[in-house]
């Protein structure tokens, strides 16, 4: 029994964190916003955590597991894993600034 408990603790300590970050050269427009979602069936499909309200695209996106997500993942045997998405919308050309910060090789957002 002692060996089983030690093995379970070692296995639990080997869990990693999940984080994905995407940055674009587009200037930011406003403060970061967040949205909750979930990954289902060991990541085969996810709920929609996209920022549909950003008319000019995204400047920054971070998707990660909250601290309590591995607990839910283990409790549901890998069927559900909560995700948190934080994003910042990109500033549009009509926002009073020119697109001097965006290199010419990058298409407009």
Protein Blocks (a to p, Z undefined) as FASTA:
>chain_A
ZZmmmmmmmmmmmpccdddddddfbdcedjddddddddeehhlaccdfbdfklmnbpfbd
cddddfklmmmmmmnnomaccddddddddddfknopacklpcfklccZZ
